[in-house]
Amino acid sequence: MRKLLKIKIILGCYSEYKKVKFKVNAEDTVKIRTSAVMKKLKRDPNNFPWRVAASVILLMACGLLYLLIDLDKDYETLSQEHQQTIQYYDQELKEAEELLQAKSELLAFTTNRRTDKIIMSSTDANASDEAVVYWNSDSHNVWLDHSNLPSLDNQHSYQLWALENGQSIDLGVVDKSEDQIIKMNAVAAADGFAITVEPMGGSEQPTSSSIKVIGEI
């Protein structure tokens, strides 16, 4: 659209310039043929010099308009880039604020006097695997620190269970790609917690032979 407008401006200016040039050439011919007309032209304020001046002014005006259109395009481009930069840093700030809020909530939760810290140790005496559960008996919320658990292959995943009166309650699959401390499903009552190794996606009931770590309240 801008290129079309520029072409129209240039064609318009060129057309006006050709008209003036044609009139000037015609007047030159008249001056050569008739001296009487020549004298009259010299007295006429609309004669050759004024037409040339008008054509020069017209061309300058067209050039100025062309330049203004270019400047407007450059300003629009810079404005868009500036707006994109603002949006980028707004998003970065929003994510930082959300992260700070989550960390603050986690700190408040873990330091709450009603929150129990349960350390789950490996069932293998020769292994040092460990995980920590934070469970609040009032809010029933559960957070898990899985940072000391080794990564698994693509066919298996960790699953957290609450142990209560001999029953196992599914608290969710542990995603090792997430933060080291993650929020799990809530549970109202528990005697302890355990993590098992299950097929990818989890199981309805834990596999007793695959218990990785376990801890009592």
N, C-alpha and C positions, 0 to 999 in steps of 0.2 A: 504493500500500500504506500509506503514512504517512497520507494523507488519510482512508482507511477507518478506520485505528486512531483518529484524532482524532475522527471522527464517532461511533464506538462509545463512546469515553470520554464525550463530551458527552451522548449519549443515555442512557448509564448513570447519569451524575450527575443528569440532569434527572428520570429515572425515580425515583431515590431521593428527590429533593427533593419530587416530587409525592406520594409515599407519606407522607412526613413531614407535608406540608401538609394532606393529607386527614385524617391522624390528629389533627392539631391542630384542624382545623375540627370534627371529631366531638367532641373533648373540650370545645371551647367550647360546643357545643350542650348537652352533658351538664351543664356548669357552670351554664348559664342555667336549665335545667329543675329541677335538684335541688341544693339547697344542701348536702345531706349528702354527695353525691358530690364537690362542690366542696371540702369540708373534707378529704375523703380524698385528693383529688388534690394538695392543698397539702402533705400529709404524704408523698406518694409521690415518691421521688427520680427517678422516670422520667416525671414530669409535663411540662407544656408548656415551661418554660425549658430543660430538659435536651435535649428533642427539637430545639428551635430551635438550640441550641448545636451539637448533633450535625450538623444539616443544614448549618450555616455551615462547620463544620470539613470536612465532606465536599466542599462546593463549593470551598473553598480548596485542598483536596488535589487535586481534579480540575484546577483552574487551574494549580497547580504542576506537575502531570504534563504538562499541555498545553505549558507553557513549556519544560519539560525536553526534550520531543520536538522543539520548534522549535530549541532550542539545539543539540541533537544533529544536526539537519539542517544548520544553519549550519556546525557544526564539520566535518561530512563534506564539505560543499561547499568550504570553505577547504582541507581536507586534500587534496582532489583537485586544486585549483588549485596548491597547493604542490608536489604530486608532478609535475604537468605542467611547472612551472617548472624543477624539478630535472632532469627528463629533457631539457628543451630545452638547458640549459647543459651537461649531460653530453655531448650530441651535439656542441655547439659546441666543447667541449674536446677531444673525440675527433678532430674534423676538424682542429683546430689542431695537435694532436700529430702527426697523419698528414702534414700539410703540412710541419711542421718536420722530420720524419724524412726526407721526400722531398727537401727542400732540402739537408739534411745529406749524404744519400747522393750527390746530384748534385755538391755541392761536393767531396766526397772523390773522386768519379769524375773530374771535370774537372781536378783538381790532381794526380792520380796520374801519376807519371813515365812510365808505360807508355801513357798516353792521348795520342793525337795530336789536335791541333786543326787542322782543314782548313777554310780559308776558301774558299768557293765564290763566284766573282765572275760578274757578268752576261756573257752572250755578246754583248750589245749594248754597244758602246763608249760609247754616249751615255746608257746607263742606269746607275743606281747601285744596282740590286738586288743583294742579298748574303744569304748564309746560311752558317752555320757548323756543321760536323759534328765531334763528339767521338767518336773511335773508339779503343777499347782493344784492343790486339793480343793480350793475354792472356785477358781475359774475353770478347772479341769483341762486347761491348755497344756500341751506337751511340745517341747522343743528338743531336738536331738543334735548333739555334736558328734559327727561321724568322721572327723578329720584324721583319726588314728586307725581307720579301717583301710585295708589295701583295696585297690581297684579290682573289679571282676572282669571276666570276659564278656563279650556281647550277648551271650546266651543266658546270663544269670544276673540277678539283682538282689540287693539286701532288702529285707522286710522287717519292720519293727512290730513287736507284739507286746501287749499288756497282759500280765499273768494275774488272774484273779480267781480264787477258789478252784484251782485246777483247770480253769478255762483259759484259752488264748483268744485275745481280742485284737483284731487287725487294726493297726494304727497307720498303715500305709507303706508304700514302697519307697525306699531311700534312693534318691537320684544323686549319684556322686558328682555329677556335673554342676550341681547347684552349689550354693554357699556352704561353708563348712558347718554352720549351725542353721538348721531348717525347722520350720514348724510342721508338726505331724498332726494326725487326727486327735481330737480330744477324747479323754476317757474319765468317767466319773469316779471309778474306784480301781485300785490295783494293789497287788502285793509285791509285784516286781515287773521287770521288763526284760525282753530278750530280742536278739536280732538273729535271723536265720538267712541262709543263702537259698533263694528260690529261683525257679525258672523265670526268665525275663517277663515282667508284668505282674509277678506275685502269685500267691496261692491263697485259696480259701482257708486252709489250715496249714500250720507250720510243719515242716519236716524235721522231726526230732533229731535225726542224725546230722542235720546240717546247721545246728545251732552254732553261731559264731561267737557271740558274747551274751552274757546273762548277768543280771544283778537284782538283788532284793532290796526292798525299802526298809 
